[in-house]
Amino acid sequence: MSGKYATETLHVEEGGIARAAEILRDGGLVAVPTETVYGLAARADSDAAVARIYEAKGRPSFNPLIVHIASLAQARTLAEFSPVAERLAEQYWPGPLTLVLPRRRAAGLSDAVTAGLDTLALRMPAHPIMRGLLDAVGLPLAAPSANRSGFISPTSPAHVLASLDGRIDAVLDGGECEKGLESTIAAVRSNGAVEILRPGPIALEAATKGEGAIEAPGQLASHYAPGKPVRLMASEVAPDEFWIGFGAIAGDCTLSESGDLTQAAARLYACLHEGARSDKPRIAIAPVPQTGIGIAINDRLRRAATLPD
């Protein structure tokens, strides 16, 4: 498959999972809901299919992909699990935790999935539609966020189509995503240490922050960008700024009127999309507490505010 596509919108109640599985087995691309954001899925064992992800997203080839799996047993065939990795998987899977582990060379995955690295990023999603699709396809699926590379992640089918309509084969409609923030990514090292490569919904208290080379998505300095200058910690707003509020600051769009960080995480990308669509040339964002999932929210906001090199 190549060139432009008539992007289908598939509905679960109309056989959408079976149709999506058919497209994926044939090497196509399908945007799929997860509990975090919509992912752009392709079969992870096909060089051609994985190449289409990079092409559709305009994604740098050095930025590896997360591979989604249906079970821990399937994951063990793709990567090496230490006792620490086993404990993390058993505690947090299925759910919004991605583990970066030593890859098995005999796993049969496309080398492009790992961007040539010796590690592999694995996640077992909790969303029933994505889990149903993994069962129906019977293959591990590479699935980064379903948006153009570097821009705002999608939490609804409309967000996906605004960025990728005509570039992918289908969108499997699962409504709004529950968490609204990408998974926590943790690398388990050979000495048992755990490093956080990207903060997210799951906080691992004993982990340290990874500062090395890019091993997983979301580590680029400029990412999640709305295409306009973004100003953080804004307690007041200029006339030409779209204001994203939090708590007592209502703004033009609020992350959470009550100051609830979980709600703020779920609404973050929806507000950034609204700001990107507004006629205001700049975006200002109210202060968000640097605690709990607020750490992950502020990580995304800092990258959204960073201009690309």
C-alpha distance (Angstrom), angle and dihedral (degrees) to the residues before:
residue distance angle dihedral
M1 . . .
S2 3.81 . .
G3 3.78 142.1 .
K4 3.81 125.2 30.3
Y5 3.80 123.8 -16.6
A6 3.76 138.8 -153.5
T7 3.80 96.7 -121.5
E8 3.82 111.4 -139.0
T9 3.81 123.0 -148.6
L10 3.80 107.9 -141.2
H11 3.81 126.0 -160.4
V12 3.79 123.7 -153.9
E13 3.80 94.0 -138.2
E14 3.82 89.7 55.1
G15 3.81 97.1 53.5
G16 3.78 93.5 -84.3
I17 3.82 96.2 148.5
A18 3.82 92.7 53.1
R19 3.82 91.1 47.5
A20 3.82 91.4 47.5
A21 3.82 90.4 50.0
E22 3.81 90.0 51.7
I23 3.82 91.8 51.6
L24 3.80 91.8 48.2
R25 3.79 94.9 48.1
D26 3.83 87.4 52.7
G27 3.81 90.8 55.2
G28 3.80 98.7 -98.1
L29 3.80 133.2 137.0
V30 3.81 124.5 -111.0
A31 3.81 127.6 179.8
V32 3.79 107.5 -136.5
P33 3.82 133.0 -172.3
T34 3.78 119.6 -116.1
E35 3.80 128.8 175.8
T36 3.84 88.1 -98.1
V37 3.84 110.8 38.1
Y38 3.81 136.3 -35.6
G39 3.80 111.6 -74.0
L40 3.80 127.5 -150.7
A41 3.80 102.4 -130.2
A42 3.80 130.5 -157.2
R43 3.78 131.9 157.0
A44 3.79 106.3 -83.7
D45 3.82 94.7 -146.6
S46 3.81 95.1 62.7
D47 3.81 121.9 84.7
A48 3.80 90.6 -161.5
A49 3.81 94.8 49.4
V50 3.81 93.6 47.0
A51 3.81 89.9 47.3
R52 3.80 87.8 56.6
I53 3.83 89.9 58.0
Y54 3.80 90.8 55.6
E55 3.82 90.9 45.2
A56 3.82 95.8 47.8
K57 3.79 93.3 46.8
G58 3.80 97.0 38.0
R59 3.79 84.4 -128.4
P60 3.83 122.7 172.7
S61 3.81 110.6 -107.9
F62 3.82 91.3 -130.6
N63 3.82 91.9 62.7
P64 3.84 108.2 90.9
L65 3.81 125.7 -141.6
I66 3.80 133.2 -124.5
V67 3.80 114.5 -116.6
H68 3.82 115.3 -145.1
I69 3.77 118.6 -147.4
A70 3.81 135.6 -171.5
S71 3.81 99.4 -137.8
L72 3.78 145.0 10.0
A73 3.80 88.6 -113.2
Q74 3.81 89.8 58.6
A75 3.81 90.5 46.5
R76 3.80 91.4 54.6
T77 3.81 89.7 59.6
L78 3.81 90.3 57.7
A79 3.82 103.9 40.9
E80 3.79 141.0 19.5
F81 3.81 113.3 -101.8
S82 3.79 118.7 -153.1
P83 3.82 119.2 -162.7
V84 3.82 88.8 -96.6
A85 3.81 91.8 52.3
E86 3.80 90.7 47.3
R87 3.81 91.0 53.7
L88 3.80 93.0 48.9
A89 3.80 92.6 48.1
E90 3.79 93.1 47.5
Q91 3.82 91.2 48.4
Y92 3.81 100.9 43.6
W93 3.81 108.1 23.0
P94 2.94 127.2 130.4
G95 3.78 90.6 38.6
P96 3.82 147.5 72.1
L97 3.81 98.6 -49.4
T98 3.82 122.4 110.2
L99 3.80 117.3 -163.8
V100 3.81 121.4 -153.7
L101 3.81 107.5 -151.4
P102 3.82 139.6 160.4
R103 3.80 107.2 -75.4
R104 3.78 123.5 -127.2
R105 3.79 108.9 -122.8
A106 3.80 90.7 -148.5
A107 3.81 91.9 55.8
G108 3.80 93.0 102.8
L109 3.81 95.7 -132.3
S110 3.78 124.5 143.9
D111 3.82 111.1 -94.4
A112 3.82 87.8 -132.8
V113 3.81 89.5 68.5
T114 3.80 90.7 68.8
A115 3.83 95.6 33.3
G116 3.81 86.3 -124.5
L117 3.81 95.0 -56.3
D118 3.80 126.0 136.3
T119 3.81 90.4 -126.8
L120 3.79 131.0 76.2
A121 3.83 129.0 -152.7
L122 3.82 111.3 -137.7
R123 3.81 132.8 -176.8
M124 3.79 135.1 174.7
P125 3.82 105.3 -152.5
A126 3.79 123.4 -145.0
H127 3.82 99.5 -152.1
P128 3.83 109.2 113.8
I129 3.82 93.8 -138.6
M130 3.80 94.1 51.4
R131 3.80 90.6 44.5
G132 3.79 90.4 49.8
L133 3.79 90.1 50.4
L134 3.81 92.9 49.7
D135 3.80 89.3 52.0
A136 3.81 91.8 47.3
V137 3.83 95.1 48.3
G138 3.80 94.6 42.4
L139 3.82 91.0 -151.9
P140 3.81 135.8 95.7
L141 3.80 110.8 -99.4
A142 3.78 127.5 -144.5
A143 3.80 105.9 -142.3
P144 3.81 125.1 170.5
S145 3.80 118.3 172.0
A146 3.82 112.6 -60.4
N147 3.81 99.2 -116.4
R148 3.79 139.4 88.3
S149 3.79 109.2 -73.7
G150 3.79 115.6 -84.9
F151 3.79 95.3 12.2
I152 3.80 133.6 104.3
S153 3.79 115.7 -55.1
P154 3.84 116.3 -117.9
T155 3.80 123.7 -115.6
S156 3.84 96.9 173.4
P157 3.82 138.2 37.1
A158 3.82 89.2 -107.8
H159 3.81 90.3 58.2
V160 3.81 90.1 51.6
L161 3.79 93.9 50.1
A162 3.81 92.9 46.0
S163 3.81 87.9 62.3
L164 3.81 107.2 26.4
D165 3.82 108.7 23.4
G166 3.79 107.5 138.5
R167 3.81 92.3 15.3
I168 3.82 98.8 77.3
D169 3.79 135.4 42.6
A170 3.79 102.7 -121.9
V171 3.80 150.1 -11.6
L172 3.80 118.3 -138.5
D173 3.81 103.4 -145.6
G174 3.80 113.3 -133.8
G175 3.81 98.6 152.3
E176 3.79 121.3 -124.9
C177 3.80 120.4 -7.9
E178 3.81 115.1 -113.6
K179 3.81 102.9 -140.6
G180 3.80 98.6 31.3
L181 3.80 93.9 -161.7
E182 3.81 127.3 87.5
S183 3.79 121.3 -103.3
T184 3.77 124.9 -82.1
I185 3.82 108.4 -102.3
A186 3.81 116.9 -148.0
A187 3.81 127.0 178.8
V188 3.81 116.7 -149.1
R189 3.80 109.0 -150.0
S190 3.80 127.8 -150.5
N191 3.82 91.0 -105.3
G192 3.83 91.6 55.5
A193 3.81 95.1 -103.1
V194 3.81 117.2 139.6
E195 3.82 120.2 -144.3
I196 3.79 125.2 -168.5
L197 3.80 109.0 -133.3
R198 3.81 94.1 174.9
P199 3.82 126.0 11.7
G200 3.78 116.6 -132.0
P201 3.83 145.0 144.7
I202 3.82 93.9 -41.9
A203 3.81 118.3 66.7
L204 3.80 115.9 -155.4
E205 3.79 104.1 -161.9
A206 3.83 98.1 -165.0
A207 3.81 93.8 49.0
T208 3.80 126.5 102.6
K209 3.80 127.6 -141.8
G210 3.80 114.2 -96.2
E211 3.80 115.4 -132.6
G212 3.82 103.1 173.0
A213 3.80 135.4 98.5
I214 3.80 122.2 -38.3
E215 3.82 108.8 -77.4
A216 3.79 101.3 153.9
P217 3.81 143.0 20.9
G218 3.79 121.1 -74.6
Q219 3.82 96.5 36.4
L220 3.80 97.0 106.7
A221 3.82 112.9 109.8
S222 3.82 91.5 -127.9
H223 3.79 113.4 47.0
Y224 3.84 142.0 127.9
A225 3.83 88.2 36.9
P226 3.84 121.9 172.9
G227 3.82 93.3 -154.8
K228 3.82 93.2 -107.9
P229 3.81 134.4 83.8
V230 3.81 110.3 -82.9
R231 3.83 123.8 -153.1
L232 3.80 118.7 -162.5
M233 3.82 133.1 -154.0
A234 3.82 90.4 28.3
S235 3.82 111.8 173.0
E236 3.80 90.5 169.4
V237 3.78 132.8 27.2
A238 3.81 137.7 -134.8
P239 3.83 120.2 -132.2
D240 3.81 92.2 -108.5
E241 3.83 95.2 51.0
F242 3.79 129.3 94.6
W243 3.81 103.6 -137.9
I244 3.80 121.3 -141.8
G245 3.78 107.3 -163.0
F246 3.78 137.1 -158.6
G247 3.81 129.6 -166.7
A248 3.81 112.1 -29.2
I249 3.84 90.7 5.7
A250 3.80 104.3 80.8
G251 3.79 98.6 -176.0
D252 3.82 124.3 173.1
C253 3.81 88.1 -64.1
T254 3.79 123.9 15.3
L255 3.78 127.3 -144.6
S256 3.80 89.1 -156.3
E257 3.80 127.2 -14.8
S258 3.81 89.9 -158.8
G259 3.81 93.8 48.4
D260 3.81 92.9 -112.2
L261 3.82 109.2 159.8
T262 3.81 94.5 -158.4
Q263 3.81 89.8 55.6
A264 3.82 89.3 45.1
A265 3.81 90.9 55.3
A266 3.81 91.0 50.0
R267 3.83 92.0 49.8
L268 3.81 99.5 38.9
Y269 3.79 99.0 97.3
A270 3.81 94.0 37.3
C271 3.83 88.9 57.6
L272 3.81 92.1 45.6
H273 3.82 89.6 50.7
E274 3.82 89.6 50.3
G275 3.79 90.4 49.7
A276 3.79 91.1 49.0
R277 3.83 90.3 53.0
S278 3.82 94.6 47.1
D279 3.81 123.7 100.8
K280 3.81 90.3 -120.8
P281 3.85 111.4 105.2
R282 3.82 95.0 -144.9
I283 3.82 138.4 40.4
A284 3.81 127.0 -140.5
I285 3.80 122.0 -167.3
A286 3.80 126.7 -158.0
P287 3.82 119.8 -125.3
V288 3.81 115.2 -79.5
P289 3.83 118.6 -160.7
Q290 3.81 114.7 -104.8
T291 3.79 94.2 -130.8
G292 3.82 135.8 101.5
I293 3.79 110.8 -17.9
G294 3.80 87.0 -8.3
I295 3.83 85.8 82.3
A296 3.81 89.4 62.5
I297 3.82 92.3 43.4
N298 3.80 91.5 53.0
D299 3.82 90.6 46.4
R300 3.83 89.5 57.9
L301 3.80 92.0 44.0
R302 3.82 93.3 51.6
R303 3.81 90.5 51.6
A304 3.84 90.9 45.7
A305 3.82 88.7 53.6
T306 3.82 94.7 47.8
L307 3.79 114.9 96.6
P308 3.82 115.0 -132.4
D309 3.80 117.7 -105.2
